[in-house]
Each structure stands twice: as structure tokens, then as C-alpha cells.
Amino acid sequence: MKNQKIKVVELFAGVGGFRLGLEKNNYEIVWSNQWEPSTKMQHASKVYEARFGTKNHSNEDINEVVTRDIDEIPDHDLLVGGFPCQDYSVATTLYNSKGLKGKKGVLWWSIHQILEKKKNKPKYLLLENVDRLLKSPAKQRGRDFAVMLQSLNQLGYAVEWRVINAAEYGMPQRRRRIFILGYHKSTAIYKELKKSQKSHWLFSQGTIATAFPVNENNAIEEMELKGNLVEITNNFNKNGKLSPFHNTGLLIDGKIFTTKTVPSYEGPKTNLGDILEKGKVDSEFFIDKTDIDKWQYLKGAKTIERIAANGFTYKYSEGGMIYPDALDNASRTIITGEGGKSPSRFKHVINTKEGLRRLTPVELERLNMFPDNHTKLEGITSAKRAFFMGNALVVGVVEKLGKALSERIN
């Protein structure tokens, strides 16, 4: 593939974070899909089309495309996607998380079907999810990830993964996400990984370790994935209190090697203060004086008495948050509920010469390393733009992983 463009299919494309990161390197998006099941107006898809054009972009339920005709999805070298994670996202408590059996978790199987049905299977995969995936669901820690790994193993892929916090590599937001790289057994990388010393791959030689260096310090745990997908679903880690999967690992031929790694980074850092807009900020982002007490209460430490579904009374406590947000550090994670005026524990509030205010859509875009006004489009509110960024990934992480992968392929 010497210096030929690497052909990419982008699933669950959102407003195009994967595309922005990959197109800075040797990649070409040959087909994309974005579909929001619960809304009539397909806002994210509209933004995607406004930025990248309508050609080869699908705004239809991916399950329907895959079921109807797999050849509607062109052959490609790399399949990417941040498959929806509502079922194991931090927004729901672990006890409510339905994991892979949940409605949105089912979308994992549309990826599975593409890999299964395509005659020319993609040689590489790059997937992203919340780090909670490694330990969901609550009653069977790590089961969902084990099912995914075994399904990829059976389809002929080796996999390496890492939980990456963008801020630990100098980027402006503390956003922890798991990145999963897959290599089909027909590729040179698969063969290289199979022959490699697994500790060297995880700590220094692997694609992820090349892009995001770590300190070598912890022992590597090994285990074998046994059983078919139904057996894993029913029996994996049945009585374990903890997930067997650490923040770093790989799977090849049904064998898992996993360890805890610590980032090694000495380069420049971008803080929240560095990305703030310089000009005049619209009054809608300033905190109303009558709401200041409410903001302070929500951000502060408190203990609240609650009643469980079974009538049991318990105390719910939460610690205080830094308020206003510190400007000399990377920002906290943006969540989908970041927009809108209503006081909230989780929205960012900063102190400026003009007073306390929320972050603007451009500032939120900068925290994810998107171009300014990438999501600005007629008919799209600032709250909706904030929602997009709560769902998006940090483009700089994809850019670095894409570069390391493309260098390895070539």
C-alpha cells in the first residue's frame, strides 16, 4: 500500500471527528454513516454534510443498510467509529447499564455484521468508546468487552487497546476514552504482532505505544478467552468483583495480555485558559445574578437523603467541585448536557473580567480540537452544538493514532 491513500469507512460519524483526525494523514473517507434514531431532525448529519459534502454519506439506520445489502458499503481498508455508548456511559449508573444487550449497545452487532458479511474484509479497525466498557455490566464485570474481543477473534482479527486521557498527552481536555485497534490476520501487522514479545508491543513497539508512549513498569497478566459468545455472555467473570481487563492490552488467537500503563509525556500542554475566545462574548453565556446561589449549591459538597425503589432510605453524598473551573489546567470532560442556561453541577463555569460565564460553542470545539465554528449552521442552537461536542472525541488523539497506523502500514 506504499503511499496509496488508505480507504476508510466512518460509522456513527457524528460531526466528523474521526474524519478530521485521519484526513491530516494518508486516509480517504470513501463512505460515512450518521443516523440519530430518536430525532426527526438529523442535526449531526446536516453538519457533517455541510462540512464534507453529501457524496458517499448515508443518513440512514446502519442496521437497515447492513441487512438490506452489504455492498452498499464500499470495500475499504480501515473501519472506524465511536459506536454509541449510552448503555455503558457515565451518564447512567452502572446498575442501569444494559451493556451490549441494551438498545444502543446492539449497534456493536452492526459493526460485527459488516466484518462478517464483507467478502473483502477491512484489514484494520479503529474504534472508540467510554472506558466504562472495560468493566460493564455491573453484575459481570468485563463481560461486554470479552464478548467484543471474542467476536473479533472469531472473525480473524488481533486487537490492541488503550484507555487514553487526552490531557495526559498535552491536549486541552481531560477526556478518557478506550481506543481499540484491530488487525486482520491477512495483514503484515498481524504477523508482526504474533511474533513479537507481547510486553515490548504493549510498552514500546505497538502502534498505540508508538503514538502514546508509556512507562514500562507493571507485570502483564495473561488469560485465554474460552467459549462461544453465548457462553461468554452467560459465564464470563460470573463472581468477579473487578474486571480482569486493565487500561492496556491485546488479544491474539484467543489469548489476552493486559496490564496497567502510566503515560510518559514531557511535551507542551494546553490548558482551559489557552483556548478561550479573545473577543466579546454573547450575553447568553453569562450567569444570571439570580442563579448564582443555585450554581454554587450544585457545585458544592452535599449529602442528600434518598429513598430506593424498595423503600430503603439511604444517604447520597457528593464532593465539592472546583468552582469556577481552573484556567491553568486542562478542562474537565465535556458532557452532552453542557449547553443551555439552567444551573448544573457538570457544566463548565469560568471567571472572566466581565463576570462568571459558561463556555461558548467555539471554546467547546477547541477543547475537542475541532476547527472553530465547525458545528455552526443555520437552525442549530448553541445547546445543540454543545451536545455535539459532548458526544465527540478529541481529534488530536485520532490524528496521532492515524499517523502511527499509516506509518506502520506503509
TIPA-806641 format. One record per residue (C-alpha): residue number from 1; residue in three letters; chain; x, y, z. Coordinates in pm, 1 decimal, decimal comma, always signed. Example, Ala and Ser with C-alpha at 12.3 -4.5 7.8 and 13.67 -1.06 7.14 Angstrom:
<sites>
> 1 / Ala / A / +1230,0 / -450,0 / +780,0
> 2 / Ser / A / +1367,0 / -106,0 / +714,0
</sites>
This chain:
<sites>
> 1 / Met / A / +0,0 / +0,0 / +0,0
> 2 / Lys / A / +305,7 / +220,6 / -39,6
> 3 / Asn / A / +175,7 / +576,8 / -4,5
> 4 / Gln / A / -158,0 / +490,4 / -160,1
> 5 / Lys / A / -446,6 / +653,4 / +26,9
> 6 / Ile / A / -588,8 / +423,1 / +295,2
> 7 / Lys / A / -963,6 / +387,7 / +224,6
> 8 / Val / A / -1185,3 / +446,9 / +528,1
> 9 / Val / A / -1548,7 / +382,5 / +617,8
> 10 / Glu / A / -1664,0 / +604,3 / +907,1
> 11 / Leu / A / -1960,6 / +474,4 / +1109,6
> 12 / Phe / A / -2153,8 / +666,5 / +1380,3
> 13 / Ala / A / -1978,8 / +966,2 / +1228,2
> 14 / Gly / A / -2137,2 / +1238,3 / +1442,0
> 15 / Val / A / -1998,2 / +1569,7 / +1316,4
> 16 / Gly / A / -1684,4 / +1407,1 / +1173,9
> 17 / Gly / A / -1419,6 / +1386,9 / +1448,4
> 18 / Phe / A / -1258,8 / +1070,1 / +1309,7
> 19 / Arg / A / -1252,4 / +1219,8 / +961,1
> 20 / Leu / A / -1084,0 / +1542,6 / +1078,0
> 21 / Gly / A / -809,2 / +1345,5 / +1254,4
> 22 / Leu / A / -748,7 / +1094,5 / +975,8
> 23 / Glu / A / -753,8 / +1333,5 / +680,2
> 24 / Lys / A / -446,2 / +1507,6 / +822,3
> 25 / Asn / A / -264,8 / +1187,3 / +728,5
> 26 / Asn / A / -279,1 / +938,3 / +444,1
> 27 / Tyr / A / -651,6 / +849,4 / +459,8
> 28 / Glu / A / -951,8 / +895,7 / +234,0
> 29 / Ile / A / -1311,7 / +857,1 / +360,0
> 30 / Val / A / -1494,8 / +653,4 / +93,5
> 31 / Trp / A / -1827,4 / +619,5 / +281,6
> 32 / Ser / A / -1974,5 / +758,3 / +602,7
> 33 / Asn / A / -2289,2 / +696,0 / +805,0
> 34 / Gln / A / -2459,0 / +907,4 / +1070,3
> 35 / Trp / A / -2809,3 / +835,7 / +1199,8
> 36 / Glu / A / -2968,4 / +951,8 / +1525,3
> 37 / Pro / A / -3253,1 / +708,7 / +1599,3
> 38 / Ser / A / -3461,9 / +922,5 / +1833,3
> 39 / Thr / A / -3491,6 / +1251,1 / +1642,2
> 40 / Lys / A / -3673,6 / +1361,9 / +1330,4
> 41 / Met / A / -3419,3 / +1636,7 / +1251,7
> 42 / Gln / A / -3081,4 / +1477,9 / +1176,0
> 43 / His / A / -2872,9 / +1769,5 / +1306,3
> 44 / Ala / A / -2533,0 / +1595,4 / +1327,7
> 45 / Ser / A / -2569,2 / +1453,1 / +976,9
> 46 / Lys / A / -2658,9 / +1801,6 / +845,7
> 47 / Val / A / -2339,1 / +1945,4 / +996,8
> 48 / Tyr / A / -2137,2 / +1655,0 / +853,9
> 49 / Glu / A / -2278,8 / +1715,9 / +504,2
> 50 / Ala / A / -2223,5 / +2092,4 / +531,6
> 51 / Arg / A / -1855,0 / +2036,6 / +613,9
> 52 / Phe / A / -1766,0 / +1737,5 / +395,6
> 53 / Gly / A / -2036,1 / +1723,4 / +124,7
> 54 / Thr / A / -2318,0 / +1476,3 / +65,0
> 55 / Lys / A / -2122,6 / +1241,2 / -163,2
> 56 / Asn / A / -2092,7 / +888,0 / -20,1
> 57 / His / A / -2261,8 / +997,8 / +303,3
> 58 / Ser / A / -2552,8 / +790,9 / +436,0
> 59 / Asn / A / -2810,9 / +928,4 / +678,4
> 60 / Glu / A / -2994,7 / +604,5 / +744,7
> 61 / Asp / A / -3006,9 / +346,4 / +1024,6
> 62 / Ile / A / -2688,3 / +141,1 / +975,2
> 63 / Asn / A / -2870,9 / -179,7 / +1074,2
> 64 / Glu / A / -3105,4 / -133,3 / +778,5
> 65 / Val / A / -2818,8 / -72,0 / +535,5
> 66 / Val / A / -2631,8 / -380,8 / +656,3
> 67 / Thr / A / -2943,8 / -600,6 / +645,0
> 68 / Arg / A / -3052,2 / -479,8 / +301,1
> 69 / Asp / A / -2728,0 / -503,1 / +102,3
> 70 / Ile / A / -2376,5 / -513,6 / +242,5
> 71 / Asp / A / -2238,0 / -399,7 / -93,4
> 72 / Glu / A / -2389,4 / -53,8 / -41,2
> 73 / Ile / A / -2088,8 / -10,9 / +187,9
> 74 / Pro / A / -1786,1 / +7,9 / -43,9
> 75 / Asp / A / -1475,7 / -204,3 / +14,2
> 76 / His / A / -1234,3 / -28,1 / +247,1
> 77 / Asp / A / -904,4 / -78,3 / +430,3
> 78 / Leu / A / -998,8 / +74,7 / +765,8
> 79 / Leu / A / -1332,4 / +74,2 / +950,1
> 80 / Val / A / -1366,1 / +345,7 / +1216,8
> 81 / Gly / A / -1637,8 / +450,9 / +1457,3
> 82 / Gly / A / -1716,2 / +568,4 / +1806,0
> 83 / Phe / A / -2003,3 / +326,1 / +1841,5
> 84 / Pro / A / -2275,3 / +468,2 / +2066,3
> 85 / Cys / A / -2211,9 / +408,4 / +2431,6
> 86 / Gln / A / -2527,8 / +522,2 / +2610,4
> 87 / Asp / A / -2563,3 / +180,4 / +2766,2
> 88 / Tyr / A / -2230,5 / +195,5 / +2943,4
> 89 / Ser / A / -2171,9 / +566,2 / +2958,6
> 90 / Val / A / -2102,9 / +755,2 / +3279,9
> 91 / Ala / A / -2438,6 / +930,0 / +3232,4
> 92 / Thr / A / -2622,6 / +619,3 / +3359,0
> 93 / Thr / A / -2530,1 / +440,3 / +3677,7
> 94 / Leu / A / -2367,8 / +101,8 / +3633,6
> 95 / Tyr / A / -2675,7 / -67,6 / +3775,6
> 96 / Asn / A / -2893,2 / +72,7 / +3497,9
> 97 / Ser / A / -2645,3 / -8,1 / +3224,4
> 98 / Lys / A / -2777,8 / -276,5 / +2995,2
> 99 / Gly / A / -2445,9 / -312,3 / +2819,5
> 100 / Leu / A / -2432,7 / -495,9 / +2490,2
> 101 / Lys / A / -2789,3 / -615,2 / +2538,4
> 102 / Gly / A / -2914,8 / -256,3 / +2560,4
> 103 / Lys / A / -3077,3 / -81,6 / +2265,2
> 104 / Lys / A / -2778,6 / +129,2 / +2161,9
> 105 / Gly / A / -2527,8 / -141,4 / +2257,6
> 106 / Val / A / -2691,0 / -352,9 / +1987,0
> 107 / Leu / A / -2512,5 / -127,2 / +1737,6
> 108 / Trp / A / -2196,9 / -323,2 / +1813,2
> 109 / Trp / A / -2355,7 / -604,2 / +1610,8
> 110 / Ser / A / -2386,3 / -383,8 / +1300,9
> 111 / Ile / A / -2004,2 / -349,5 / +1307,4
> 112 / His / A / -1985,4 / -725,8 / +1357,8
> 113 / Gln / A / -2212,1 / -788,9 / +1058,2
> 114 / Ile / A / -2003,6 / -569,1 / +827,1
> 115 / Leu / A / -1689,2 / -761,9 / +926,8
> 116 / Glu / A / -1871,3 / -1092,6 / +886,4
> 117 / Lys / A / -2051,2 / -1026,2 / +555,9
> 118 / Lys / A / -1794,3 / -828,4 / +354,1
> 119 / Lys / A / -1610,2 / -1057,1 / +110,3
> 120 / Asn / A / -1313,9 / -817,4 / +121,7
> 121 / Lys / A / -1297,7 / -757,8 / +494,8
> 122 / Pro / A / -1140,5 / -433,1 / +617,1
> 123 / Lys / A / -780,9 / -505,0 / +712,1
> 124 / Tyr / A / -784,0 / -259,9 / +1005,0
> 125 / Leu / A / -1028,4 / -131,4 / +1267,7
> 126 / Leu / A / -1012,1 / +178,7 / +1486,8
> 127 / Leu / A / -1297,0 / +202,4 / +1737,6
> 128 / Glu / A / -1361,6 / +433,4 / +2032,4
> 129 / Asn / A / -1582,5 / +407,6 / +2339,4
> 130 / Val / A / -1614,0 / +514,5 / +2702,8
> 131 / Asp / A / -1365,0 / +345,2 / +2934,7
> 132 / Arg / A / -1656,3 / +201,3 / +3130,7
> 133 / Leu / A / -1676,4 / -60,3 / +2852,6
> 134 / Leu / A / -1388,5 / -246,1 / +3021,8
> 135 / Lys / A / -1595,4 / -307,7 / +3334,3
> 136 / Ser / A / -1957,7 / -328,4 / +3226,5
> 137 / Pro / A / -2207,9 / -458,7 / +3320,7
> 138 / Ala / A / -2206,3 / -425,4 / +3699,2
> 139 / Lys / A / -2304,9 / -785,0 / +3774,2
> 140 / Gln / A / -2047,5 / -941,2 / +3540,5
> 141 / Arg / A / -1752,5 / -705,4 / +3515,6
> 142 / Gly / A / -1583,3 / -703,6 / +3174,4
> 143 / Arg / A / -1838,1 / -928,9 / +3003,6
> 144 / Asp / A / -1928,1 / -680,7 / +2726,3
> 145 / Phe / A / -1564,0 / -629,8 / +2632,4
> 146 / Ala / A / -1499,4 / -1005,9 / +2644,2
> 147 / Val / A / -1790,4 / -1064,2 / +2403,2
> 148 / Met / A / -1649,7 / -798,8 / +2166,9
> 149 / Leu / A / -1297,5 / -941,7 / +2183,2
> 150 / Gln / A / -1416,1 / -1296,5 / +2121,5
> 151 / Ser / A / -1634,0 / -1188,5 / +1828,6
> 152 / Leu / A / -1334,7 / -1008,0 / +1670,6
> 153 / Asn / A / -1111,9 / -1307,4 / +1745,9
> 154 / Gln / A / -1356,4 / -1539,3 / +1566,2
> 155 / Leu / A / -1365,9 / -1301,4 / +1266,9
> 156 / Gly / A / -988,2 / -1328,3 / +1231,6
> 157 / Tyr / A / -867,5 / -1007,1 / +1399,7
> 158 / Ala / A / -599,3 / -935,9 / +1656,2
> 159 / Val / A / -675,8 / -637,5 / +1879,1
> 160 / Glu / A / -481,4 / -390,1 / +2090,1
> 161 / Trp / A / -649,5 / -139,4 / +2322,3
> 162 / Arg / A / -563,4 / +150,3 / +2549,8
> 163 / Val / A / -759,9 / +389,9 / +2767,1
> 164 / Ile / A / -622,9 / +731,7 / +2666,6
> 165 / Asn / A / -681,6 / +1050,8 / +2862,5
> 166 / Ala / A / -617,6 / +1328,0 / +2606,1
> 167 / Ala / A / -494,2 / +1574,6 / +2871,3
> 168 / Glu / A / -215,1 / +1338,5 / +2978,8
> 169 / Tyr / A / -62,8 / +1392,9 / +2634,7
> 170 / Gly / A / -85,3 / +1773,0 / +2638,0
> 171 / Met / A / -433,5 / +1813,8 / +2488,1
> 172 / Pro / A / -681,4 / +2063,1 / +2636,2
> 173 / Gln / A / -944,5 / +1826,4 / +2782,5
> 174 / Arg / A / -937,7 / +1551,9 / +3046,2
> 175 / Arg / A / -1134,6 / +1303,1 / +2837,6
> 176 / Arg / A / -1073,5 / +932,8 / +2899,4
> 177 / Arg / A / -1175,7 / +700,4 / +2618,4
> 178 / Ile / A / -1085,0 / +348,9 / +2515,0
> 179 / Phe / A / -935,0 / +315,0 / +2167,5
> 180 / Ile / A / -943,0 / -27,8 / +2005,2
> 181 / Leu / A / -718,0 / -109,9 / +1706,5
> 182 / Gly / A / -777,1 / -428,9 / +1507,9
> 183 / Tyr / A / -559,2 / -607,3 / +1251,2
> 184 / His / A / -691,3 / -878,9 / +1019,8
> 185 / Lys / A / -486,9 / -1198,4 / +1009,2
> 186 / Ser / A / -408,2 / -1135,1 / +639,4
> 187 / Thr / A / -200,7 / -825,1 / +729,6
> 188 / Ala / A / +172,2 / -792,6 / +792,0
> 189 / Ile / A / +97,7 / -615,2 / +1123,0
> 190 / Tyr / A / -94,7 / -921,1 / +1249,4
> 191 / Lys / A / +203,1 / -1143,4 / +1168,2
> 192 / Glu / A / +442,1 / -896,7 / +1330,7
> 193 / Leu / A / +227,0 / -883,2 / +1644,8
> 194 / Lys / A / +203,3 / -1263,8 / +1659,4
> 195 / Lys / A / +585,4 / -1296,7 / +1652,1
> 196 / Ser / A / +651,9 / -1005,0 / +1888,2
> 197 / Gln / A / +732,4 / -1019,4 / +2255,6
> 198 / Lys / A / +397,5 / -905,7 / +2393,9
> 199 / Ser / A / +549,8 / -683,0 / +2664,7
> 200 / His / A / +753,7 / -498,3 / +2401,0
> 201 / Trp / A / +442,5 / -448,0 / +2189,4
> 202 / Leu / A / +238,0 / -311,4 / +2480,6
> 203 / Phe / A / +508,7 / -87,4 / +2627,5
> 204 / Ser / A / +705,8 / +39,1 / +2329,0
> 205 / Gln / A / +669,9 / -123,4 / +1985,2
> 206 / Gly / A / +294,0 / -143,6 / +1927,1
> 207 / Thr / A / +100,8 / +109,0 / +1720,8
> 208 / Ile / A / -65,4 / +266,8 / +2025,5
> 209 / Ala / A / +259,7 / +271,9 / +2226,5
> 210 / Thr / A / +433,2 / +446,8 / +1935,6
> 211 / Ala / A / +166,1 / +718,9 / +1926,0
> 212 / Phe / A / +117,5 / +744,2 / +2303,2
> 213 / Pro / A / +432,3 / +642,1 / +2496,2
> 214 / Val / A / +407,5 / +486,2 / +2842,3
> 215 / Asn / A / +640,2 / +399,4 / +3127,1
> 216 / Glu / A / +728,9 / +31,2 / +3146,3
> 217 / Asn / A / +660,7 / -86,2 / +3495,7
> 218 / Asn / A / +379,6 / -334,0 / +3555,4
> 219 / Ala / A / +358,9 / -708,4 / +3511,0
> 220 / Ile / A / +144,6 / -842,1 / +3227,2
> 221 / Glu / A / -146,3 / -1071,5 / +3308,8
> 222 / Glu / A / -238,0 / -1342,8 / +3061,3
> 223 / Met / A / -563,5 / -1529,7 / +3011,8
> 224 / Glu / A / -742,7 / -1729,2 / +2748,8
> 225 / Leu / A / -1086,7 / -1641,5 / +2613,5
> 226 / Lys / A / -1284,1 / -1963,7 / +2628,2
> 227 / Gly / A / -1625,5 / -2047,0 / +2487,5
> 228 / Asn / A / -1860,6 / -1911,6 / +2223,9
> 229 / Leu / A / -2035,0 / -1575,9 / +2252,1
> 230 / Val / A / -2337,4 / -1718,6 / +2434,3
> 231 / Glu / A / -2117,2 / -1898,8 / +2687,8
> 232 / Ile / A / -1912,8 / -1583,5 / +2747,1
> 233 / Thr / A / -2234,5 / -1380,6 / +2783,6
> 234 / Asn / A / -2364,6 / -1623,8 / +3045,2
> 235 / Asn / A / -2049,3 / -1712,3 / +3234,1
> 236 / Phe / A / -1770,7 / -1456,5 / +3194,2
> 237 / Asn / A / -1635,0 / -1335,2 / +3531,5
> 238 / Lys / A / -1956,7 / -1451,7 / +3698,7
> 239 / Asn / A / -1841,6 / -1388,3 / +4055,4
> 240 / Gly / A / -1562,8 / -1137,0 / +3998,9
> 241 / Lys / A / -1583,4 / -805,9 / +4181,6
> 242 / Leu / A / -1332,0 / -647,5 / +3939,1
> 243 / Ser / A / -1289,6 / -660,2 / +3565,1
> 244 / Pro / A / -988,8 / -867,0 / +3452,8
> 245 / Phe / A / -915,2 / -606,4 / +3182,1
> 246 / His / A / -664,1 / -330,6 / +3260,3
> 247 / Asn / A / -629,8 / +1,2 / +3074,9
> 248 / Thr / A / -391,2 / -152,6 / +2818,8
> 249 / Gly / A / -394,8 / -487,8 / +2644,2
> 250 / Leu / A / -400,5 / -703,0 / +2338,0
> 251 / Leu / A / -572,4 / -1012,5 / +2209,1
> 252 / Ile / A / -433,1 / -1252,5 / +1950,7
> 253 / Asp / A / -550,5 / -1607,9 / +1873,9
> 254 / Gly / A / -783,1 / -1609,0 / +2175,2
> 255 / Lys / A / -504,9 / -1514,7 / +2418,8
> 256 / Ile / A / -527,9 / -1191,0 / +2614,9
> 257 / Phe / A / -233,5 / -994,1 / +2754,9
> 258 / Thr / A / -330,3 / -699,4 / +2975,3
> 259 / Thr / A / -152,3 / -455,7 / +3205,0
> 260 / Lys / A / -183,7 / -115,4 / +3367,6
> 261 / Thr / A / +26,5 / +152,3 / +3196,0
> 262 / Val / A / +116,5 / +506,8 / +3300,2
> 263 / Pro / A / +153,2 / +780,7 / +3034,5
> 264 / Ser / A / +500,3 / +915,2 / +2958,5
> 265 / Tyr / A / +477,8 / +1268,4 / +2820,6
> 266 / Glu / A / +708,4 / +1568,5 / +2860,2
> 267 / Gly / A / +581,4 / +1794,9 / +2581,8
> 268 / Pro / A / +379,0 / +2118,7 / +2581,2
> 269 / Lys / A / +38,6 / +2130,8 / +2749,9
> 270 / Thr / A / -275,7 / +2323,0 / +2656,9
> 271 / Asn / A / -492,4 / +2447,9 / +2944,4
> 272 / Leu / A / -852,8 / +2565,1 / +2954,8
> 273 / Gly / A / -732,9 / +2926,7 / +2973,9
> 274 / Asp / A / -539,4 / +2885,9 / +2646,5
> 275 / Ile / A / -846,8 / +2811,4 / +2434,7
> 276 / Leu / A / -1078,4 / +3093,5 / +2549,9
> 277 / Glu / A / -1218,8 / +3329,9 / +2287,5
> 278 / Lys / A / -1049,9 / +3669,7 / +2286,5
> 279 / Gly / A / -1334,0 / +3893,2 / +2164,2
> 280 / Lys / A / -1670,6 / +3994,1 / +2307,3
> 281 / Val / A / -1881,2 / +3701,6 / +2426,6
> 282 / Asp / A / -2259,8 / +3695,1 / +2376,3
> 283 / Ser / A / -2460,6 / +3780,8 / +2690,1
> 284 / Glu / A / -2647,2 / +3444,7 / +2674,3
> 285 / Phe / A / -2335,5 / +3270,6 / +2813,5
> 286 / Phe / A / -2310,6 / +3485,5 / +3128,6
> 287 / Ile / A / -2454,4 / +3353,0 / +3454,9
> 288 / Asp / A / -2765,1 / +3539,3 / +3566,6
> 289 / Lys / A / -2703,6 / +3700,9 / +3908,3
> 290 / Thr / A / -3027,1 / +3548,2 / +4038,9
> 291 / Asp / A / -2891,7 / +3199,0 / +3960,1
> 292 / Ile / A / -2550,4 / +3230,2 / +4127,6
> 293 / Asp / A / -2663,7 / +3071,5 / +4457,2
> 294 / Lys / A / -2809,9 / +2776,1 / +4267,4
> 295 / Trp / A / -2484,0 / +2719,9 / +4074,1
> 296 / Gln / A / -2286,2 / +2737,8 / +4399,5
> 297 / Tyr / A / -2514,1 / +2485,8 / +4569,7
> 298 / Leu / A / -2495,7 / +2237,0 / +4279,3
> 299 / Lys / A / -2116,2 / +2264,5 / +4257,7
> 300 / Gly / A / -2068,0 / +2230,0 / +4634,8
> 301 / Ala / A / -2034,3 / +1925,5 / +4863,6
> 302 / Lys / A / -2364,1 / +1787,8 / +4991,6
> 303 / Thr / A / -2535,2 / +1488,1 / +5147,8
> 304 / Ile / A / -2892,7 / +1417,9 / +5041,3
> 305 / Glu / A / -3133,5 / +1160,5 / +5183,3
> 306 / Arg / A / -3284,7 / +942,7 / +4912,3
> 307 / Ile / A / -3534,3 / +658,7 / +4900,5
> 308 / Ala / A / -3454,1 / +349,5 / +4691,7
> 309 / Ala / A / -3714,1 / +167,4 / +4479,8
> 310 / Asn / A / -3756,4 / -89,3 / +4759,3
> 311 / Gly / A / -3838,0 / +184,5 / +5014,4
> 312 / Phe / A / -3493,8 / +175,6 / +5178,8
> 313 / Thr / A / -3368,4 / +520,2 / +5286,0
> 314 / Tyr / A / -3003,4 / +597,5 / +5221,7
> 315 / Lys / A / -2768,0 / +894,6 / +5221,1
> 316 / Tyr / A / -2627,3 / +1010,2 / +4886,1
> 317 / Ser / A / -2310,1 / +1220,7 / +4909,8
> 318 / Glu / A / -2112,5 / +1413,1 / +4651,7
> 319 / Gly / A / -1791,6 / +1609,6 / +4697,7
> 320 / Gly / A / -1739,0 / +1972,9 / +4605,5
> 321 / Met / A / -1611,5 / +2064,5 / +4260,6
> 322 / Ile / A / -1356,7 / +2330,2 / +4169,6
> 323 / Tyr / A / -1578,4 / +2631,0 / +4101,0
> 324 / Pro / A / -1526,6 / +2828,3 / +3887,4
> 325 / Asp / A / -1326,0 / +2588,2 / +3666,8
> 326 / Ala / A / -946,6 / +2627,5 / +3687,5
> 327 / Leu / A / -796,0 / +2800,4 / +3382,7
> 328 / Asp / A / -440,4 / +2673,7 / +3448,1
> 329 / Asn / A / -527,8 / +2308,5 / +3387,9
> 330 / Ala / A / -685,7 / +2101,3 / +3110,2
> 331 / Ser / A / -1065,1 / +2120,9 / +3125,4
> 332 / Arg / A / -1295,8 / +1861,9 / +3275,4
> 333 / Thr / A / -1475,2 / +1629,8 / +3031,3
> 334 / Ile / A / -1745,5 / +1793,9 / +2820,3
> 335 / Ile / A / -2078,1 / +1611,8 / +2857,9
> 336 / Thr / A / -2379,8 / +1618,0 / +2624,5
> 337 / Gly / A / -2577,3 / +1834,7 / +2871,6
> 338 / Glu / A / -2315,3 / +2113,3 / +2858,4
> 339 / Gly / A / -2541,1 / +2361,4 / +2675,6
> 340 / Gly / A / -2832,0 / +2574,2 / +2796,9
> 341 / Lys / A / -2868,6 / +2833,2 / +3071,3
> 342 / Ser / A / -3001,0 / +2618,5 / +3355,8
> 343 / Pro / A / -2765,3 / +2578,4 / +3654,9
> 344 / Ser / A / -2589,7 / +2240,7 / +3663,7
> 345 / Arg / A / -2320,4 / +2059,4 / +3858,2
> 346 / Phe / A / -2148,5 / +1941,3 / +3539,5
> 347 / Lys / A / -2142,4 / +2240,8 / +3306,0
> 348 / His / A / -1821,6 / +2442,2 / +3293,4
> 349 / Val / A / -1822,8 / +2788,8 / +3450,1
> 350 / Ile / A / -1528,0 / +3026,8 / +3419,4
> 351 / Asn / A / -1448,6 / +3356,4 / +3587,0
> 352 / Thr / A / -1372,7 / +3641,4 / +3343,2
> 353 / Lys / A / -1329,7 / +4018,5 / +3379,0
> 354 / Glu / A / -1691,5 / +4055,6 / +3260,8
> 355 / Gly / A / -1822,1 / +3803,9 / +3515,3
> 356 / Leu / A / -1897,5 / +3432,0 / +3552,9
> 357 / Arg / A / -1995,2 / +3257,0 / +3231,9
> 358 / Arg / A / -2038,7 / +2925,1 / +3058,8
> 359 / Leu / A / -1819,2 / +2813,5 / +2769,0
> 360 / Thr / A / -1913,1 / +2915,3 / +2414,9
> 361 / Pro / A / -1964,1 / +2663,3 / +2130,5
> 362 / Val / A / -1627,6 / +2766,3 / +1978,2
> 363 / Glu / A / -1449,3 / +2705,5 / +2310,6
> 364 / Leu / A / -1610,3 / +2362,2 / +2337,9
> 365 / Glu / A / -1498,8 / +2285,0 / +1981,2
> 366 / Arg / A / -1144,0 / +2388,5 / +2072,3
> 367 / Leu / A / -1145,5 / +2156,0 / +2374,7
> 368 / Asn / A / -1207,2 / +1868,4 / +2130,3
> 369 / Met / A / -952,2 / +2018,6 / +1885,0
> 370 / Phe / A / -1213,3 / +2083,9 / +1615,2
> 371 / Pro / A / -1180,6 / +2385,2 / +1383,4
> 372 / Asp / A / -1360,8 / +2698,8 / +1509,8
> 373 / Asn / A / -1730,4 / +2704,8 / +1413,6
> 374 / His / A / -1718,2 / +2352,7 / +1271,2
> 375 / Thr / A / -2071,1 / +2294,7 / +1408,2
> 376 / Lys / A / -2211,1 / +2640,3 / +1324,2
> 377 / Leu / A / -2506,1 / +2603,7 / +1089,2
> 378 / Glu / A / -2835,6 / +2781,1 / +1042,3
> 379 / Gly / A / -3105,5 / +2630,4 / +1262,8
> 380 / Ile / A / -2858,8 / +2469,6 / +1505,4
> 381 / Thr / A / -2871,3 / +2616,1 / +1856,2
> 382 / Ser / A / -2571,0 / +2669,8 / +2081,2
> 383 / Ala / A / -2714,9 / +2399,0 / +2313,8
> 384 / Lys / A / -2721,1 / +2152,6 / +2022,4
> 385 / Arg / A / -2362,6 / +2247,9 / +1933,3
> 386 / Ala / A / -2261,8 / +2177,2 / +2293,9
> 387 / Phe / A / -2440,9 / +1839,9 / +2269,6
> 388 / Phe / A / -2234,1 / +1750,9 / +1959,9
> 389 / Met / A / -1911,0 / +1822,1 / +2149,3
> 390 / Gly / A / -2028,1 / +1615,2 / +2448,1
> 391 / Asn / A / -2061,2 / +1323,8 / +2204,9
> 392 / Ala / A / -1744,0 / +1392,7 / +2006,3
> 393 / Leu / A / -1387,5 / +1272,0 / +2052,8
> 394 / Val / A / -1063,0 / +1466,2 / +2084,8
> 395 / Val / A / -944,2 / +1497,7 / +1723,9
> 396 / Gly / A / -577,3 / +1510,4 / +1827,5
> 397 / Val / A / -594,1 / +1154,6 / +1966,8
> 398 / Val / A / -726,3 / +1017,1 / +1635,4
> 399 / Glu / A / -468,1 / +1217,2 / +1442,3
> 400 / Lys / A / -178,8 / +1063,4 / +1640,6
> 401 / Leu / A / -317,8 / +707,6 / +1621,5
> 402 / Gly / A / -389,3 / +750,1 / +1248,4
> 403 / Lys / A / -34,8 / +869,7 / +1182,9
> 404 / Ala / A / +120,0 / +576,7 / +1373,5
> 405 / Leu / A / -104,4 / +326,4 / +1191,4
> 406 / Ser / A / -40,0 / +471,9 / +846,3
> 407 / Glu / A / +338,4 / +467,8 / +904,0
> 408 / Arg / A / +314,2 / +105,5 / +1011,1
> 409 / Ile / A / +101,8 / +6,5 / +710,4
> 410 / Asn / A / +346,5 / +174,2 / +470,9
</sites>
